[in-house]
Amino acid sequence: MIPLGAHEAGWDRPNAKAVLDALAGTDVAVLGGDVWDASGTYFKLTYDNWYCVRVSDEPFQLFSRRSREAAYKFIDGYREPMDRRTLYILVFADERQFDALEQVG
């Protein structure tokens, strides 16, 4: 998706869910994600998205699991158009990266 200005990877529903399954048992959080529609070689941001916020004093391991569950629930329940592919962009962070983001923002 780099030609579109998105320096990220996008997955269709089965592969996005497989990525989330592969992260089970890790401390990698999914901070949120965006949804793109694909028709042929044309990609368009749908402006549909989700995010997960860490609650105060929540251990990172619990947050990472909860964030992956939220991502899975969103992706599983998203109504995909019949006439084009849907891609999901996932935003990942481990605890060190998350703490660095907290320092910035």
C-alpha positions in Angstrom: 0.0 0.0 0.0 3.1 2.2 -0.2 2.1 3.7 -3.5 -1.1 5.0 -1.8 0.9 6.8 0.9 0.2 4.1 3.5 3.4 2.5 4.7 1.5 -0.3 6.2 0.3 -3.8 5.4 -3.4 -4.6 4.8 -5.0 -8.0 5.2 -8.3 -9.4 4.1 -10.6 -10.7 6.9 -9.3 -14.3 7.1 -5.6 -13.2 7.1 -6.2 -10.4 9.5 -7.8 -12.9 11.9 -4.9 -15.2 11.3 -2.5 -12.4 12.3 -4.4 -11.8 15.5 -4.4 -15.6 16.2 -0.7 -15.7 15.7 -0.3 -12.9 18.3 -2.1 -14.9 21.0 0.1 -15.4 24.0 2.3 -12.4 23.2 2.4 -9.0 24.7 1.7 -7.2 21.4 -1.2 -4.9 21.5 -3.4 -3.8 18.5 -3.9 -0.1 19.2 -6.5 0.1 16.4 -6.9 -0.1 12.7 -8.3 1.3 9.5 -10.5 -0.3 6.8 -9.7 0.1 3.1 -11.8 -1.0 0.1 -10.1 -2.5 -2.9 -11.5 -2.7 -6.4 -9.1 -4.1 -8.9 -5.9 -2.0 -8.4 -7.8 0.9 -6.8 -7.7 1.3 -3.0 -9.8 3.7 -1.0 -9.9 4.5 2.7 -13.4 3.9 4.0 -12.9 6.1 7.1 -14.2 3.2 9.2 -11.8 2.4 12.0 -11.5 1.3 15.6 -9.2 1.8 18.5 -8.5 0.5 22.0 -7.5 2.6 24.9 -5.5 1.3 27.9 -7.3 2.0 31.1 -5.5 3.4 34.1 -3.3 0.9 35.9 -4.2 -1.9 33.5 -1.3 -4.3 33.2 0.0 -4.2 29.6 -0.4 -7.9 29.2 -4.1 -7.6 29.9 -4.4 -4.6 27.7 -2.7 -6.3 24.8 -5.1 -9.3 25.0 -8.1 -7.0 25.3 -6.9 -4.9 22.4 -6.5 -8.0 20.2 -10.0 -9.2 21.2 -11.5 -5.8 20.3 -9.7 -5.9 16.9 -11.0 -9.5 16.3 -14.6 -8.5 17.2 -14.5 -5.4 14.9 -13.1 -7.3 12.0 -15.4 -10.3 12.4 -18.5 -8.0 12.6 -17.6 -5.6 9.9 -20.0 -5.6 7.0 -17.9 -6.0 3.9 -19.3 -4.8 0.5 -20.0 -7.7 -1.9 -18.5 -5.9 -5.0 -15.0 -5.2 -3.7 -12.3 -6.5 -1.3 -11.9 -5.2 2.2 -8.5 -4.8 3.8 -7.7 -4.2 7.4 -4.7 -2.2 8.6 -3.6 -3.1 12.1 -1.5 -0.8 14.3 0.7 -2.8 16.6 2.8 -1.9 19.7 4.6 -3.8 22.4 5.0 -2.3 25.8 8.2 -0.4 25.1 6.7 1.1 21.9 3.5 2.0 23.7 5.4 3.7 26.6 7.3 5.7 24.0 4.0 6.8 22.4 2.7 7.8 25.8 5.8 10.0 26.3 5.2 11.8 23.0 1.5 12.4 23.2 
